């Protein structure tokens, strides 16, 4: 009997163990909350796109906030009666001699009612005519940083009503240049001023004398006259490719031309083949014949330039001759 009971107890124990194991290995249902999530390639692509767009929107909002903050700052300054102001001026000699030093003075003044900060000055040259590298800074007061054609100053703070001067010495072997000064501040002020100097030695070096006259001053309709054009080299440097252009008014029409180079007539305009080289103290000449077409005060205009002057950005030399047509 005892042995029978032991067998029944063992059977019950095995049954309990089997039930426990079956529960442990029971498969998860479809609705199980612990099921791992899988991201398909399409869903991942959309996720990256949305993430990139969010970052872009965040950057735009951040930039707009900065701009709005800066705008509000200036509005706040204006509403509080704060008015930043700055006056900039440059003084220089109108005429100087080539190869000689000239003195230029830069002046800045705080004309507002607040202190200006991070004030910087930048001076640079502008060539009107002449070679750009023919002018340079020699010295500049006020702890300036100089590099040939550029000078900069880190002024820092400029108090209310405070004025500062910065003398500068320049040297030029060119013709006409301007010094442009630009001043900036942390308050958003941007001011400019400039001053120009004509250097006389350069002008004498390339001087050409242009003359034009008519052989008969008063004409009846259908009568003819000859316009004589002379170019004399009064400088010291060789001129290349001398060019002449003559513009006739409606009262007189050009009919022929001759001279030291071939004349080309195109309606009321006459040009010449460029004269290759003109030595100092030499003269070249052209003669253009014109015929009176209608009454009036006829003014013939002559323009002279050369390849040498064009390289220096010189404007053309002009001459005008008046002829009465009745």
Backbone torsions as a table, in degrees:
resi	resn	phi	psi	omega
1	UNK	NA	-44.4	177.7
2	UNK	-60.7	-38.7	179.6
3	UNK	-67.4	-34.3	179.6
4	UNK	-66.1	-41.9	178.8
5	UNK	-64.3	-38.0	178.4
6	UNK	-63.4	-38.2	179.6
7	UNK	-65.8	-42.0	179.8
8	UNK	-64.3	-41.5	178.8
9	UNK	-62.6	-40.7	178.6
10	UNK	-64.3	-38.2	179.7
11	UNK	-64.5	-42.7	178.4
12	UNK	-62.5	-39.2	179.3
13	UNK	-62.6	-42.3	179.9
14	UNK	-65.9	-38.2	179.2
15	UNK	-62.6	-44.5	178.6
16	UNK	-61.3	-40.2	179.8
17	UNK	-64.5	-40.6	-179.8
18	UNK	-65.0	-42.5	178.8
19	UNK	-62.5	-43.5	179.8
20	UNK	-62.0	-41.5	-179.1
21	UNK	-68.2	-39.2	-178.8
22	UNK	-64.3	-35.3	177.1
23	UNK	-69.0	-34.6	-178.2
24	UNK	-68.6	-32.8	-176.2
25	UNK	-104.4	18.4	179.2
26	UNK	-65.5	129.8	-177.8
27	UNK	-66.1	150.0	180.0
28	UNK	-71.5	145.1	178.8
29	UNK	-82.9	167.7	-178.7
30	UNK	-66.4	-28.8	-177.2
31	UNK	-90.8	10.1	-177.3
32	UNK	-63.2	134.2	-177.8
33	UNK	-76.2	-16.4	-176.8
34	UNK	-93.6	6.9	179.8
35	UNK	-65.2	131.1	-178.7
36	UNK	-67.9	140.8	-179.5
37	UNK	-87.9	136.6	177.7
38	UNK	-109.5	133.5	179.5
39	UNK	-104.3	116.5	178.8
40	UNK	-74.5	161.9	178.4
41	UNK	-57.0	-37.7	-178.1
42	UNK	-66.0	-45.4	179.0
43	UNK	-63.3	-36.1	179.4
44	UNK	-66.9	-39.3	179.5
45	UNK	-64.0	-43.9	178.5
46	UNK	-64.6	-37.3	179.3
47	UNK	-62.6	-44.5	179.1
48	UNK	-64.8	-39.8	-179.9
49	UNK	-63.5	-44.9	179.3
50	UNK	-64.9	-37.7	-179.8
51	UNK	-65.4	-42.6	178.2
52	UNK	-62.9	-41.9	179.8
53	UNK	-64.0	-39.1	178.2
54	UNK	-63.3	-41.2	178.4
55	UNK	-64.4	-41.8	179.9
56	UNK	-63.1	-44.7	178.3
57	UNK	-62.0	-39.2	179.0
58	UNK	-63.2	-40.6	179.8
59	UNK	-66.8	-41.5	179.1
60	UNK	-63.7	-42.5	179.2
61	UNK	-63.0	-39.9	179.7
62	UNK	-64.0	-43.1	178.9
63	UNK	-64.4	-44.2	179.5
64	UNK	-62.4	-36.6	178.1
65	UNK	-64.0	-39.3	179.2
66	UNK	-64.3	-45.7	-180.0
67	UNK	-62.9	-44.8	179.6
68	UNK	-62.8	-38.6	179.2
69	UNK	-64.4	-41.4	179.4
70	UNK	-66.6	-41.9	179.4
71	UNK	-63.5	-44.6	178.4
72	UNK	-62.8	-33.5	178.4
73	UNK	-62.7	-46.2	180.0
74	UNK	-67.4	-37.2	177.7
75	UNK	-64.2	-39.2	179.2
76	UNK	-63.8	-40.8	178.1
77	UNK	-61.9	-45.7	-178.5
78	UNK	-65.1	-41.7	-178.5
79	UNK	-68.0	-24.8	179.7
80	UNK	-88.2	5.4	179.7
81	UNK	78.2	13.9	179.5
82	UNK	-87.1	123.7	-177.5
83	UNK	-128.0	98.2	175.2
84	UNK	-71.3	141.9	179.9
85	UNK	-152.6	150.6	-177.8
86	UNK	-149.3	134.1	175.9
87	UNK	-114.5	132.0	-178.9
88	UNK	-125.2	133.6	177.9
89	UNK	-141.5	151.7	177.8
90	UNK	-132.6	129.1	177.0
91	UNK	-118.0	136.4	-178.5
92	UNK	-152.5	160.6	176.7
93	UNK	-69.7	138.4	178.4
94	UNK	-69.3	-33.5	-180.0
95	UNK	-132.4	135.4	175.9
96	UNK	-141.9	167.2	-178.3
97	UNK	-98.3	134.6	-179.4
98	UNK	-58.7	134.4	-179.1
99	UNK	88.9	-6.1	178.2
100	UNK	-104.6	154.6	178.8
101	UNK	-81.7	147.7	177.8
102	UNK	-130.8	149.2	-177.1
103	UNK	-105.8	131.4	178.9
104	UNK	-124.3	142.7	-180.0
105	UNK	-123.1	128.6	176.6
106	UNK	-105.5	130.1	-178.8
107	UNK	-125.8	129.9	173.0
108	UNK	-123.4	143.8	-177.9
109	UNK	-142.8	132.5	176.2
110	UNK	-80.4	108.1	-178.2
111	UNK	-100.6	3.6	179.5
112	UNK	-92.4	-166.5	-179.4
113	UNK	-116.1	18.8	173.2
114	UNK	-134.6	155.9	176.4
115	UNK	-70.4	137.1	178.6
116	UNK	-96.8	142.7	-176.9
117	UNK	-124.4	161.6	-179.8
118	UNK	50.0	45.1	-179.6
119	UNK	-77.6	126.8	177.9
120	UNK	-127.7	143.4	178.5
121	UNK	-119.0	136.4	178.3
122	UNK	-131.2	120.9	179.2
123	UNK	-114.3	131.1	179.9
124	UNK	-143.5	159.1	-176.7
125	UNK	-97.8	144.5	172.9
126	UNK	-119.5	125.9	-179.1
127	UNK	-89.1	118.1	175.4
128	UNK	-81.4	-54.2	167.1
129	UNK	-152.6	143.0	-171.0
130	UNK	124.3	178.5	179.7
131	UNK	-83.9	131.3	-176.4
132	UNK	-58.1	-32.7	-176.7
133	UNK	-88.8	12.6	-177.5
134	UNK	-90.2	1.2	179.7
135	UNK	-130.9	145.4	-178.2
136	UNK	-157.1	163.1	174.2
137	UNK	-81.2	136.4	174.5
138	UNK	-98.6	-45.4	178.7
139	UNK	-155.8	159.9	178.3
140	UNK	-153.9	127.8	-179.8
141	UNK	-81.0	159.3	177.3
142	UNK	93.2	30.9	177.3
143	UNK	56.9	47.8	-179.9
144	UNK	-81.5	152.4	172.8
145	UNK	-100.6	117.1	-173.4
146	UNK	-113.3	136.3	174.6
147	UNK	-141.6	82.3	178.8
148	UNK	56.3	-87.1	-172.9
149	UNK	-102.9	12.8	-178.9
150	UNK	-139.6	133.9	176.3
151	UNK	-132.5	137.2	-179.6
152	UNK	-132.5	146.0	177.3
153	UNK	-127.9	133.6	171.3
154	UNK	-101.0	93.2	-174.3
155	UNK	-74.9	-38.1	-177.8
156	UNK	85.8	-116.4	-177.3
157	UNK	-93.7	144.4	175.5
158	UNK	-134.8	109.8	-175.0
159	UNK	-70.7	167.6	179.4
160	UNK	-61.1	125.9	-179.7
161	UNK	76.7	-1.8	-178.0
162	UNK	-75.7	140.4	179.3
163	UNK	-126.4	137.9	178.7
164	UNK	-131.0	141.9	179.2
165	UNK	-117.7	143.5	-179.3
166	UNK	-132.6	95.2	177.2
167	UNK	-69.4	139.5	-178.2
168	UNK	-132.3	141.7	175.7
169	UNK	-114.2	128.3	-179.9
170	UNK	-123.6	157.7	178.6
171	UNK	-131.6	133.0	-176.9
172	UNK	-135.9	140.7	172.0
173	UNK	-120.2	17.3	-176.8
174	UNK	-102.7	-143.4	-171.6
175	UNK	-121.8	-60.9	177.9
176	UNK	-147.0	124.4	-178.4
177	UNK	-137.5	156.7	176.0
178	UNK	-123.0	142.9	173.2
179	UNK	-99.8	117.0	179.2
180	UNK	-103.5	129.1	-178.9
181	UNK	-115.1	129.8	178.3
182	UNK	-121.2	130.9	-179.0
183	UNK	-122.3	131.7	178.1
184	UNK	-126.6	151.4	177.2
185	UNK	-135.2	164.8	179.2
186	UNK	-67.8	-19.9	-179.8
187	UNK	-81.3	2.4	177.5
188	UNK	93.1	10.3	179.3
189	UNK	-80.2	136.4	177.5
190	UNK	-138.1	108.1	-177.6
191	UNK	-124.7	148.7	179.3
192	UNK	-133.6	152.9	173.1
193	UNK	-154.9	153.9	178.7
194	UNK	-149.6	159.6	179.9
195	UNK	-144.4	139.7	-173.5
196	UNK	-116.8	145.6	178.9
197	UNK	-129.3	135.0	175.5
198	UNK	-101.1	126.7	-175.2
199	UNK	-100.8	112.4	-166.5
200	UNK	-69.1	-34.7	-177.9
201	UNK	-58.0	-36.8	-180.0
202	UNK	-66.5	-40.4	-178.6
203	UNK	-64.9	-39.0	179.6
204	UNK	-69.1	-32.9	-177.3
205	UNK	-63.9	-34.3	-175.4
206	UNK	-113.4	23.5	-173.8
207	UNK	-71.3	128.4	174.2
208	UNK	-121.1	134.2	177.3
209	UNK	-99.1	121.9	179.4
210	UNK	-110.0	128.5	178.2
211	UNK	-131.8	144.0	177.4
212	UNK	-145.0	132.2	178.0
213	UNK	-148.6	153.2	177.9
214	UNK	-100.6	149.7	-178.6
215	UNK	-80.3	-25.0	175.6
216	UNK	-131.3	121.1	-170.7
217	UNK	-84.7	-32.8	-176.6
218	UNK	-118.7	126.5	-174.4
219	UNK	-126.9	144.6	167.2
220	UNK	-89.2	157.2	178.4
221	UNK	-55.6	134.7	-178.3
222	UNK	85.9	-9.2	175.6
223	UNK	-81.6	163.3	-175.1
224	UNK	-121.6	155.3	173.2
225	UNK	-144.6	164.9	-179.7
226	UNK	-119.3	132.2	176.9
227	UNK	-100.4	123.0	-179.4
228	UNK	-101.1	124.6	-179.0
229	UNK	-116.3	123.7	-178.7
230	UNK	-123.9	137.3	176.8
231	UNK	-123.5	121.3	-178.8
232	UNK	-117.4	129.2	179.4
233	UNK	-85.5	108.1	-178.6
234	UNK	-102.9	2.1	-179.2
235	UNK	-94.6	-159.7	-177.0
236	UNK	-122.1	-7.2	-178.1
237	UNK	-105.5	146.8	179.8
238	UNK	-65.4	133.0	175.2
239	UNK	-103.5	135.5	177.6
240	UNK	-116.9	147.8	174.8
241	UNK	54.7	64.0	175.4
242	UNK	-69.3	129.1	-177.1
243	UNK	-123.4	136.7	178.6
244	UNK	-125.6	136.7	173.8
245	UNK	-133.1	131.2	-178.4
246	UNK	-121.4	127.1	179.1
247	UNK	-111.1	120.1	179.9
248	UNK	-95.0	143.6	176.6
249	UNK	-79.5	177.0	-177.3
250	UNK	-68.1	-20.0	-177.6
251	UNK	-74.9	-25.1	-176.4
252	UNK	-131.4	138.8	-180.0
253	UNK	-116.5	131.1	177.6
254	UNK	-72.0	140.0	-178.3
255	UNK	-123.0	-22.4	177.7
256	UNK	-162.1	163.9	179.1
257	UNK	-158.4	151.1	178.4
258	UNK	-154.7	166.6	178.8
259	UNK	159.2	-155.2	-176.0
260	UNK	-73.4	-9.4	169.1
261	UNK	-149.9	162.9	-173.3
262	UNK	-66.2	137.4	177.2
263	UNK	-95.8	141.9	179.5
264	UNK	-123.3	121.4	-178.2
265	UNK	-101.9	125.6	177.0
266	UNK	-133.1	90.0	-176.8
267	UNK	66.9	-121.6	179.9
268	UNK	-92.6	9.9	-176.6
269	UNK	-119.2	133.7	179.0
270	UNK	-123.8	129.3	174.4
271	UNK	-123.9	163.3	178.7
272	UNK	-122.1	151.3	172.3
273	UNK	-63.6	128.9	-176.2
274	UNK	-52.1	132.4	176.1
275	UNK	-79.0	122.4	-165.6
276	UNK	-61.8	-53.2	-176.2
277	UNK	-142.5	132.7	177.5
278	UNK	-123.4	115.8	-178.8
279	UNK	-80.1	156.9	176.4
280	UNK	-57.1	142.6	178.6
281	UNK	69.7	16.1	177.0
282	UNK	-106.6	159.8	-178.5
283	UNK	-131.4	143.0	174.1
284	UNK	-126.8	157.5	-169.4
285	UNK	-146.6	149.3	173.3
286	UNK	-137.1	152.0	175.4
287	UNK	-128.0	126.5	-178.7
288	UNK	-124.1	125.3	-178.0
289	UNK	-93.2	134.9	179.6
290	UNK	-127.9	154.7	-178.7
291	UNK	-121.3	134.4	-179.3
292	UNK	-71.4	131.2	-176.9
293	UNK	-109.0	-41.7	-178.5
294	UNK	-151.6	155.9	-177.6
295	UNK	-65.1	152.2	176.5
296	UNK	149.6	177.0	176.7
297	UNK	-91.4	96.8	-174.4
298	UNK	-85.6	126.1	179.7
299	UNK	-119.9	112.9	179.6
300	UNK	-92.1	127.1	-177.8
301	UNK	-109.5	134.6	-178.8
302	UNK	-118.7	133.6	179.0
303	UNK	-119.2	132.4	-178.5
304	UNK	-124.7	134.3	171.3
305	UNK	-152.3	178.7	178.5
306	UNK	-150.5	163.8	177.4
307	UNK	-60.6	-36.6	179.3
308	UNK	-64.8	-41.9	-179.9
309	UNK	-71.0	-35.1	178.3
310	UNK	-65.1	-35.9	176.8
311	UNK	-63.2	-29.0	179.9
312	UNK	-94.6	4.6	-179.8
313	UNK	63.8	29.4	175.3
314	UNK	-71.2	138.0	173.1
315	UNK	-72.1	155.6	178.6
316	UNK	-62.4	147.4	171.6
317	UNK	-83.5	137.7	-176.5
318	UNK	-122.1	152.1	177.3
319	UNK	-145.9	145.7	-178.4
320	UNK	-130.8	138.3	177.7
321	UNK	-126.6	130.2	-177.1
322	UNK	-102.0	135.6	177.0
323	UNK	-132.2	128.5	-179.9
324	UNK	-87.4	127.1	177.4
325	UNK	-116.3	127.1	-178.3
326	UNK	-122.6	NA	NA
